[in-house]
Amino acid sequence: MRHSGFVDTVDALGGHDHVGWVFDDPDEYHPVVERFLADGRAAGQQVMFVADGDPTAAADPAAQVRTYARATERALADGYTGLRVAADATPLVRTAQERAAFARYEFLMDVFMARRPMSGLCGFNRSELGDEAVAELAGMHPVARRGSTPLRLFATDRPGVAAVLAGEVDPGGHAQLQNALGRAELPADGGVVTLDARELTFIDHRALIRLVEHVRGRGAGTALLVDPGSPVARLAGLLQLGDLRVVMS
């Protein structure tokens, strides 16, 4: 089972979970790391804590993912049930350029975690980075600390679905959504980018139009998976955009 949503603790997370944890003091983050890794050991996972890192490490996101993929396979070969990694990523994301590369890395890493037995806890110090930066980074995770970000864009193992869009997108979240879409570089399947929007509780009409325009700029149409009665489906019907399709899941 893969969890998604906003949480207040890291209890009961599984082998495919990926958490963006925003904190204001490193002393506040340390017990969270300890619990996350202890739960991993109890589940038979190999555990690892990554401290201060080199900002150039995320310059090649795909290469970083391959590094963790190899580490996961080694853990399995050594008899562990998977790999669990906790990190304080603050030193890697101090500039806008570093955050852009790291957000891309986070999405690619999440694609891997959705399919293989690896879980991760990524810490971001709000007192050093600021509210806007930590929301942008926490929003690239399926699980985020409550109050850290209004929206999340993350990977899924559902065939044919490019990503999950969850949370709320109001006028204040337009820039974050645009950045997340650009950094995820969502794949099209048969000329359509399909987003699972069942956890999307609100999106205003301008944000939905921007989403469709972003995908259109990549030469594709947009499909949204929603539950029956979803307000997102009603909004899409009112807009009547030719390259936007709503699919009841």
Kinemage of the C-alpha trace (Angstrom):
@kinemage 1
@onewidth
@group {chain A} dominant
@subgroup {mainchain}
@vectorlist {calphas} color= white
{ca met a 1} P 0.000 0.000 0.000
{ca arg a 2} L 1.231 3.477 -0.890
{ca his a 3} L 0.084 6.340 1.308
{ca ser a 4} L -0.773 9.860 0.183
{ca gly a 5} L -2.080 12.883 2.023
{ca phe a 6} L -1.143 15.274 4.793
{ca val a 7} L 0.219 13.838 8.049
{ca asp a 8} L 1.269 14.997 11.493
{ca thr a 9} L 3.561 12.020 12.205
{ca val a 10} L 5.560 9.469 10.215
{ca asp a 11} L 3.940 6.484 11.936
{ca ala a 12} L 2.720 3.495 9.924
{ca leu a 13} L 4.358 4.432 6.622
{ca gly a 14} L 5.240 1.618 4.260
{ca gly a 15} L 7.890 0.475 1.830
{ca his a 16} L 6.849 2.703 -1.085
{ca asp a 17} L 6.145 5.947 0.788
{ca his a 18} L 7.824 9.267 0.034
{ca val a 19} L 7.467 12.081 2.561
{ca gly a 20} L 8.235 15.807 2.337
{ca trp a 21} L 8.719 16.978 5.938
{ca val a 22} L 8.977 20.701 6.609
{ca phe a 23} L 10.515 21.739 9.928
{ca asp a 24} L 11.591 24.969 11.602
{ca asp a 25} L 14.387 23.656 13.836
{ca pro a 26} L 16.779 20.729 13.215
{ca asp a 27} L 16.203 19.547 16.793
{ca glu a 28} L 12.540 19.144 15.859
{ca tyr a 29} L 13.427 17.041 12.809
{ca his a 30} L 15.809 14.567 14.493
{ca pro a 31} L 13.117 12.592 16.395
{ca val a 32} L 11.104 12.315 13.165
{ca val a 33} L 14.128 10.812 11.389
{ca glu a 34} L 14.752 8.420 14.263
{ca arg a 35} L 11.166 7.154 14.207
{ca phe a 36} L 11.125 6.835 10.420
{ca leu a 37} L 14.336 4.783 10.377
{ca ala a 38} L 13.365 2.687 13.401
{ca asp a 39} L 10.119 1.700 11.674
{ca gly a 40} L 12.158 0.750 8.611
{ca arg a 41} L 14.455 -1.491 10.624
{ca ala a 42} L 11.435 -3.147 12.229
{ca ala a 43} L 10.079 -3.859 8.735
{ca gly a 44} L 13.350 -5.463 7.642
{ca gln a 45} L 14.521 -2.572 5.468
{ca gln a 46} L 18.064 -1.366 5.130
{ca val a 47} L 18.119 2.183 6.504
{ca met a 48} L 20.294 5.164 5.685
{ca phe a 49} L 20.536 8.794 6.814
{ca val a 50} L 22.038 11.339 4.425
{ca ala a 51} L 23.402 14.448 6.178
{ca asp a 52} L 24.951 17.507 4.537
{ca gly a 53} L 25.178 17.031 0.811
{ca asp a 54} L 26.886 18.578 -2.190
{ca pro a 55} L 24.441 20.835 -4.091
{ca thr a 56} L 25.848 19.537 -7.377
{ca ala a 57} L 24.530 16.063 -6.490
{ca ala a 58} L 21.077 16.886 -7.846
{ca ala a 59} L 22.426 18.501 -11.017
{ca asp a 60} L 21.767 15.228 -12.889
{ca pro a 61} L 18.450 14.000 -11.436
{ca ala a 62} L 18.318 10.827 -13.529
{ca ala a 63} L 21.818 9.813 -12.414
{ca gln a 64} L 20.847 10.270 -8.764
{ca val a 65} L 17.812 8.064 -9.252
{ca arg a 66} L 19.998 5.364 -10.793
{ca thr a 67} L 22.266 5.536 -7.739
{ca tyr a 68} L 19.367 4.837 -5.385
{ca ala a 69} L 17.981 2.189 -7.714
{ca arg a 70} L 21.265 0.296 -7.483
{ca ala a 71} L 21.289 0.730 -3.696
{ca thr a 72} L 17.764 -0.676 -3.492
{ca glu a 73} L 18.675 -3.724 -5.547
{ca arg a 74} L 21.751 -4.321 -3.375
{ca ala a 75} L 19.592 -4.139 -0.257
{ca leu a 76} L 17.227 -6.742 -1.693
{ca ala a 77} L 20.142 -8.965 -2.703
{ca asp a 78} L 21.467 -8.742 0.861
{ca gly a 79} L 18.193 -10.034 2.246
{ca tyr a 80} L 16.496 -6.789 3.258
{ca thr a 81} L 12.881 -6.081 2.333
{ca gly a 82} L 13.856 -2.781 0.740
{ca leu a 83} L 15.673 0.499 1.303
{ca arg a 84} L 14.601 3.390 3.542
{ca val a 85} L 16.437 6.727 3.310
{ca ala a 86} L 16.049 9.892 5.387
{ca ala a 87} L 17.784 13.156 4.525
{ca asp a 88} L 17.962 16.819 5.388
{ca ala a 89} L 17.852 18.236 1.874
{ca thr a 90} L 18.105 21.888 2.944
{ca pro a 91} L 21.753 22.361 1.840
{ca leu a 92} L 20.833 21.126 -1.657
{ca val a 93} L 18.043 23.619 -2.363
{ca arg a 94} L 19.173 27.080 -1.310
{ca thr a 95} L 18.914 28.684 -4.754
{ca ala a 96} L 16.093 28.740 -7.301
{ca gln a 97} L 18.243 26.780 -9.755
{ca glu a 98} L 19.007 24.118 -7.146
{ca arg a 99} L 15.332 23.848 -6.225
{ca ala a 100} L 14.313 23.400 -9.848
{ca ala a 101} L 16.776 20.539 -10.319
{ca phe a 102} L 15.882 18.985 -6.990
{ca ala a 103} L 12.140 19.145 -7.701
{ca arg a 104} L 12.756 17.288 -10.957
{ca tyr a 105} L 14.806 14.730 -9.042
{ca glu a 106} L 12.036 14.350 -6.449
{ca phe a 107} L 9.472 13.474 -9.111
{ca leu a 108} L 11.752 10.976 -10.855
{ca met a 109} L 12.630 9.459 -7.488
{ca asp a 110} L 8.935 9.173 -6.714
{ca val a 111} L 8.326 7.335 -9.991
{ca phe a 112} L 10.910 4.784 -8.856
{ca met a 113} L 9.527 4.516 -5.309
{ca ala a 114} L 6.006 3.907 -6.583
{ca arg a 115} L 7.239 0.724 -8.251
{ca arg a 116} L 10.127 -0.571 -6.146
{ca pro a 117} L 10.526 -1.174 -2.375
{ca met a 118} L 12.146 2.093 -1.381
{ca ser a 119} L 10.795 4.775 0.958
{ca gly a 120} L 12.180 8.220 1.650
{ca leu a 121} L 11.882 11.087 4.113
{ca cys a 122} L 13.049 14.444 2.749
{ca gly a 123} L 13.473 17.273 5.265
{ca phe a 124} L 13.324 20.977 4.417
{ca asn a 125} L 14.134 23.720 6.918
{ca arg a 126} L 11.512 26.453 6.567
{ca ser a 127} L 13.457 28.889 8.758
{ca glu a 128} L 16.287 28.842 6.202
{ca leu a 129} L 14.369 28.416 2.931
{ca gly a 130} L 11.102 30.301 3.475
{ca asp a 131} L 7.454 29.312 3.082
{ca glu a 132} L 7.277 29.490 -0.713
{ca ala a 133} L 10.355 27.346 -1.289
{ca val a 134} L 9.378 24.599 1.148
{ca ala a 135} L 5.825 24.456 -0.229
{ca glu a 136} L 7.249 23.987 -3.715
{ca leu a 137} L 9.449 21.106 -2.564
{ca ala a 138} L 7.025 19.406 -0.190
{ca gly a 139} L 4.451 19.550 -2.981
{ca met a 140} L 6.473 17.059 -5.061
{ca his a 141} L 5.740 14.292 -2.523
{ca pro a 142} L 2.703 12.026 -2.102
{ca val a 143} L 2.901 12.529 1.674
{ca ala a 144} L 3.591 15.934 3.209
{ca arg a 145} L 3.500 17.418 6.668
{ca arg a 146} L 0.184 19.093 7.342
{ca gly a 147} L 0.275 22.825 6.662
{ca ser a 148} L 3.447 22.735 4.569
{ca thr a 149} L 1.944 22.891 1.058
{ca pro a 150} L -1.543 23.338 -0.405
{ca leu a 151} L -1.071 20.946 -3.337
{ca arg a 152} L 0.898 17.884 -4.306
{ca leu a 153} L 1.923 16.432 -7.678
{ca phe a 154} L 3.407 12.947 -7.474
{ca ala a 155} L 3.873 9.634 -9.255
{ca thr a 156} L 1.627 6.594 -9.376
{ca asp a 157} L 2.059 2.999 -10.438
{ca arg a 158} L -1.317 3.014 -12.195
{ca pro a 159} L -0.736 2.146 -15.888
{ca gly a 160} L -1.373 4.985 -18.312
{ca val a 161} L -1.567 7.654 -15.596
{ca ala a 162} L 1.174 10.274 -15.650
{ca ala a 163} L 0.766 11.567 -12.084
{ca val a 164} L -1.592 12.342 -9.228
{ca leu a 165} L -2.682 15.931 -8.577
{ca ala a 166} L -3.976 16.356 -5.030
{ca gly a 167} L -4.945 19.051 -2.548
{ca glu a 168} L -6.145 22.535 -3.504
{ca val a 169} L -5.146 24.935 -6.271
{ca asp a 170} L -6.466 28.419 -5.573
{ca pro a 171} L -5.166 31.668 -7.120
{ca gly a 172} L -2.244 31.690 -4.694
{ca gly a 173} L -1.144 28.278 -5.950
{ca his a 174} L -1.002 28.978 -9.689
{ca ala a 175} L 2.764 29.516 -9.778
{ca gln a 176} L 3.424 26.410 -7.699
{ca leu a 177} L 1.263 24.296 -9.999
{ca gln a 178} L 2.985 25.678 -13.093
{ca asn a 179} L 6.422 24.968 -11.632
{ca ala a 180} L 5.444 21.461 -10.561
{ca leu a 181} L 4.071 20.608 -14.007
{ca gly a 182} L 7.217 21.867 -15.700
{ca arg a 183} L 9.548 19.964 -13.420
{ca ala a 184} L 7.643 16.706 -13.575
{ca glu a 185} L 7.720 16.676 -17.405
{ca leu a 186} L 4.644 14.458 -17.418
{ca pro a 187} L 4.652 11.715 -20.055
{ca ala a 188} L 1.864 11.450 -22.627
{ca asp a 189} L 0.281 8.095 -23.421
{ca gly a 190} L -1.322 7.989 -26.859
{ca gly a 191} L -1.158 11.787 -27.143
{ca val a 192} L -2.880 12.328 -23.771
{ca val a 193} L -1.475 13.264 -20.353
{ca thr a 194} L -3.720 11.588 -17.801
{ca leu a 195} L -3.821 12.940 -14.251
{ca asp a 196} L -5.485 11.207 -11.333
{ca ala a 197} L -7.478 14.088 -9.783
{ca arg a 198} L -9.510 12.078 -7.286
{ca glu a 199} L -7.648 13.702 -4.389
{ca leu a 200} L -7.965 17.197 -5.874
{ca thr a 201} L -10.483 18.934 -3.621
{ca phe a 202} L -10.455 22.327 -5.343
{ca ile a 203} L -9.076 24.002 -8.442
{ca asp a 204} L -10.159 27.363 -9.796
{ca his a 205} L -10.966 27.827 -13.454
{ca arg a 206} L -7.797 29.767 -14.280
{ca ala a 207} L -5.594 27.043 -12.821
{ca leu a 208} L -7.435 24.349 -14.768
{ca ile a 209} L -7.053 26.344 -17.977
{ca arg a 210} L -3.343 26.802 -17.272
{ca leu a 211} L -2.955 23.084 -16.688
{ca val a 212} L -4.589 22.275 -20.019
{ca glu a 213} L -2.542 24.946 -21.797
{ca his a 214} L 0.680 23.553 -20.323
{ca val a 215} L -0.106 20.066 -21.608
{ca arg a 216} L -1.252 21.485 -24.943
{ca gly a 217} L 2.123 23.196 -25.258
{ca arg a 218} L 3.664 19.740 -25.165
{ca gly a 219} L 1.466 18.624 -28.039
{ca ala a 220} L -0.950 16.557 -25.966
{ca gly a 221} L -4.463 16.586 -24.579
{ca thr a 222} L -5.411 16.315 -20.917
{ca ala a 223} L -7.534 13.679 -19.207
{ca leu a 224} L -8.598 13.894 -15.571
{ca leu a 225} L -9.621 10.851 -13.560
{ca val a 226} L -12.262 11.914 -11.037
{ca asp a 227} L -14.879 10.408 -8.765
{ca pro a 228} L -18.578 10.788 -9.656
{ca gly a 229} L -19.906 14.106 -8.366
{ca ser a 230} L -16.460 15.689 -8.245
{ca pro a 231} L -16.502 19.518 -8.357
{ca val a 232} L -13.521 19.254 -10.699
{ca ala a 233} L -15.693 17.386 -13.190
{ca arg a 234} L -18.404 20.046 -12.980
{ca leu a 235} L -15.876 22.813 -13.570
{ca ala a 236} L -14.380 20.993 -16.556
{ca gly a 237} L -17.875 20.642 -18.009
{ca leu a 238} L -18.528 24.370 -17.677
{ca leu a 239} L -15.253 25.313 -19.359
{ca gln a 240} L -15.854 23.023 -22.352
{ca leu a 241} L -12.208 22.883 -23.393
{ca gly a 242} L -11.828 20.757 -26.489
{ca asp a 243} L -8.656 18.995 -25.398
{ca leu a 244} L -9.778 18.318 -21.824
{ca arg a 245} L -11.530 15.047 -21.083
{ca val a 246} L -12.989 13.876 -17.760
{ca val a 247} L -12.992 10.176 -16.967
{ca met a 248} L -15.082 8.812 -14.096
{ca ser a 249} L -12.931 6.335 -12.178
